[in-house]
Amino acid sequence: MNQVVIPIEATGLGRLRKRRQPKGRQVDVAALAEVHSALGDMPRRRDLLIEHLHCIQDRYGQLAMPHLVALAQELGLAMTEVYEVATFYHHFDVVREDADGHIAPPPALTVRVCEGIACEMAGARALIDRLPSVLGTTCAWWLHRGIGRCEKAPAALAGQNPVDGATVEAIASCVAAGAVRDDAVARTGYGAYRASGGYDLLKRSRRAPSIGTPCFARWKTPACAAWAVRVFRQAQMAHRGARAGATAHGRQYR
């Protein structure tokens, strides 16, 4: 018996459209050429990402998004990896295109003021409130959560020149005088540090018979010192056991 097959047309499925280009930002040819010019003969290694960002920032005064995309391709990194590093450090100025696709030129000078906890307690808020009226439009100024100078709070940077114990007058003076570079200071090299006694305490500690013994050398009798060392080691073992148990349950223990 012959069966009649009636074809049924599938509707609503549509055709799978192929992407004409990958998702995300595409590499701009001009930006890639500018990145090549800024990096020069530097090796294209991933561990040199920060140095590469510094080269682009120093050459063009800012990090434009097309430059970040080009650098990501140059180093074989994801765009997110380059972007998160560039936006983390306070010396990098990441800028985007405007509505027309244009990128504004960098300001002649950028002043950065720390608003971290240490600087906030040292009076950074009053400094931030007064600074715009003093500087006006002569330079751009940004706020940062930390610039690595907590011991000098309130801290600021006029260009690349650190202003420790910053005041409005001190910052304005640096801007007016064009003091925007950090003066080079003498650095202690590794050899000189070792020659002056560097790491001596570490070496003596490593030669000690046990971790706890040097801590209890001041005890008057050997019996007291032995008892203190034994208690110390028991506490160490309890701490390691608690840490191992927390790790087994998927918790981070410090």
C-alpha positions in Angstrom: 0.0 0.0 0.0 1.4 3.3 -1.1 1.4 6.1 1.5 1.1 9.7 0.5 3.6 11.9 2.3 2.4 15.5 2.7 5.4 17.8 3.4 5.0 20.2 6.3 6.8 23.5 6.1 8.6 24.5 9.3 7.7 28.0 10.3 9.2 30.4 12.9 12.6 28.9 12.9 14.3 31.2 10.5 17.8 30.8 9.2 20.8 31.0 11.5 22.7 34.2 10.6 26.4 34.1 10.7 28.3 37.0 12.4 30.1 39.2 10.0 32.6 40.1 12.7 33.5 38.9 16.2 31.6 40.4 19.2 33.0 43.3 21.1 35.3 46.2 20.0 37.2 45.7 16.8 40.9 46.7 16.5 41.4 50.1 14.8 44.2 50.0 12.3 45.4 53.6 13.2 45.3 52.8 16.9 47.3 49.6 16.3 49.9 51.6 14.4 50.1 54.1 17.3 50.6 51.3 19.8 53.4 49.8 17.7 55.0 53.3 17.7 54.7 53.7 21.4 56.0 50.2 22.3 58.9 50.2 19.9 61.2 47.2 20.3 59.8 46.2 23.7 59.1 42.4 23.9 55.4 41.6 23.6 55.1 39.7 26.8 52.0 39.5 29.0 54.0 40.1 32.2 55.0 43.5 30.8 51.5 44.7 30.6 51.9 47.6 33.1 55.1 48.7 31.4 53.3 48.8 28.0 50.5 50.8 29.5 53.0 53.3 30.9 54.6 53.7 27.4 51.2 54.5 25.8 50.2 56.8 28.7 53.5 58.7 28.4 53.3 59.0 24.7 49.7 60.1 24.3 48.9 61.5 27.7 46.0 59.1 28.3 44.8 55.6 27.5 42.1 55.7 24.8 39.9 52.7 24.5 41.1 52.0 20.9 44.6 51.8 22.2 43.6 49.3 24.9 41.9 47.2 22.3 45.0 47.3 20.1 47.2 46.5 23.0 45.1 43.5 24.0 45.5 42.1 20.5 49.2 42.8 20.5 49.7 40.9 23.7 47.2 38.1 23.0 45.1 39.1 26.1 41.4 39.5 26.6 40.2 43.1 26.5 38.9 42.7 30.0 42.3 41.8 31.3 43.9 44.9 29.9 41.0 47.2 31.0 40.9 46.0 34.6 44.7 46.7 35.0 44.4 50.1 33.3 41.6 51.2 35.5 43.1 49.9 38.7 46.2 52.1 38.9 45.9 55.8 39.5 48.6 56.9 37.0 46.5 55.7 34.0 43.8 57.9 32.5 41.3 55.7 30.6 39.1 57.7 28.3 36.2 56.8 26.0 34.9 58.2 22.7 32.2 60.8 22.8 28.8 60.4 21.0 30.4 61.3 17.7 33.2 58.8 18.2 35.9 61.4 18.9 38.4 61.3 21.7 39.2 64.5 23.6 42.8 65.5 23.8 44.5 65.0 27.2 44.7 67.9 29.6 47.9 69.7 30.0 48.1 68.6 33.7 46.2 66.2 35.9 46.1 66.6 39.7 45.1 63.5 41.7 43.9 63.7 45.3 43.6 60.6 47.5 40.3 60.1 49.3 41.2 56.9 51.1 40.6 56.4 54.8 44.0 57.6 55.9 43.8 60.8 53.8 40.1 61.3 54.8 41.1 61.3 58.4 44.0 63.7 57.7 41.7 66.3 56.2 41.5 65.4 52.5 37.8 66.3 52.4 38.5 70.0 53.1 41.3 69.9 50.5 38.9 68.4 47.9 36.3 71.0 48.6 38.6 73.9 48.1 40.8 72.6 45.2 38.4 73.2 42.3 38.0 76.9 43.0 41.7 77.4 43.3 42.8 75.4 40.2 39.9 76.4 38.0 40.2 75.1 34.5 44.0 75.2 34.4 44.2 71.4 34.8 42.1 68.3 35.3 41.8 66.7 38.7 40.7 63.3 39.8 39.9 61.5 43.0 41.4 58.2 43.9 40.9 55.7 46.7 44.6 55.2 47.2 47.9 56.3 45.7 50.2 54.3 47.9 51.3 57.1 50.2 49.1 56.6 53.3 52.0 57.5 55.7 52.1 60.9 54.0 48.4 61.7 54.3 46.8 63.7 52.9 48.5 62.9 49.7 48.1 64.2 46.2 50.0 64.1 42.9 50.6 67.1 40.7 51.3 65.3 37.4 53.8 62.7 38.6 55.1 64.8 41.5 53.9 63.6 44.9 52.7 66.3 47.3 53.0 64.8 50.8 51.0 66.4 53.6 49.1 68.1 50.8 47.5 71.5 51.1 45.8 73.7 48.6 48.6 76.1 48.6 51.3 73.4 48.1 49.4 71.9 45.2 48.8 75.3 43.6 52.5 76.1 44.0 53.5 72.9 42.2 51.1 73.6 39.4 52.2 77.2 39.0 55.9 76.3 39.0 55.5 73.4 36.6 56.9 71.0 39.2 55.1 67.9 37.8 57.9 65.4 37.8 59.1 63.3 40.7 62.8 64.1 41.4 65.0 61.1 41.3 66.3 60.1 44.7 69.2 57.7 45.6 68.0 54.2 45.8 69.6 51.4 47.9 70.5 48.5 45.7 70.3 44.8 46.7 74.0 44.4 47.2 74.3 47.5 49.4 71.3 46.4 51.4 72.9 43.0 52.1 76.3 44.6 52.9 74.6 46.9 55.5 73.1 44.0 57.4 70.0 43.4 55.3 68.3 40.0 55.9 70.5 39.3 59.0 67.5 38.7 61.2 66.0 36.4 58.6 69.2 34.4 58.4 69.4 34.1 62.2 65.8 32.9 62.4 66.3 30.2 59.8 69.3 28.9 61.7 67.3 28.6 64.9 66.6 25.0 66.1 62.8 25.6 66.1 60.2 28.2 65.4 59.3 28.8 69.0 62.7 28.6 70.7 64.0 32.2 69.9 60.7 33.6 71.1 61.2 32.2 74.6 65.0 32.7 75.0 64.3 35.3 77.7 62.8 32.7 80.1 65.0 32.3 83.2 65.0 28.5 83.5 65.2 25.8 80.8 62.1 24.1 82.2 60.0 27.2 81.8 61.3 27.7 78.3 60.6 24.1 77.3 57.1 24.4 78.7 56.4 27.6 76.8 57.7 26.1 73.5 55.5 23.0 74.0 52.4 25.2 74.5 53.3 27.2 71.5 53.7 24.2 69.3 50.3 22.8 70.5 48.7 26.1 69.6 50.3 25.9 66.1 48.9 22.4 65.6 45.5 23.5 66.7 45.6 26.4 64.3 46.7 24.2 61.3 43.9 21.7 62.2 41.3 24.5 62.2 42.6 25.8 58.9 42.5 22.3 57.3 39.0 21.7 58.5 37.8 25.1 57.2 39.4 24.4 53.8 37.6 21.0 53.6 34.3 22.7 54.2 35.0 25.2 51.4 35.6 28.2 53.6 38.6 30.5 53.4 40.4 30.6 56.7 43.0 33.1 57.7 
